[in-house]
């Protein structure tokens, strides 16, 4: 197997790993945020700290998810940058 092909596969695996690690946090943040917003509508509670907390959880777990998709989509471009001086 050529080094460029192996690097391309490894970058895609890294991207898939980031996506897999981001999914539970996204679900946690989304469920918490939806539960917070439904409780506020039902009871008229205005606890912005809790909503900001779940929004932050959602955002912080969205970042590795997006980076994982970017790695998968641009893996060939990254490989070309890493191996630009190497002959095939």
Secondary structure, DSSP 8 states (H G I E B T S, - for coil): --HHHHHHHHHHHHHHHHHHHHHHHHHHHHHHHHHHHHHHHHH----HHHHHHHHHHHHHHHHHHHHHHHHHHTHHHHHHHHTTT---
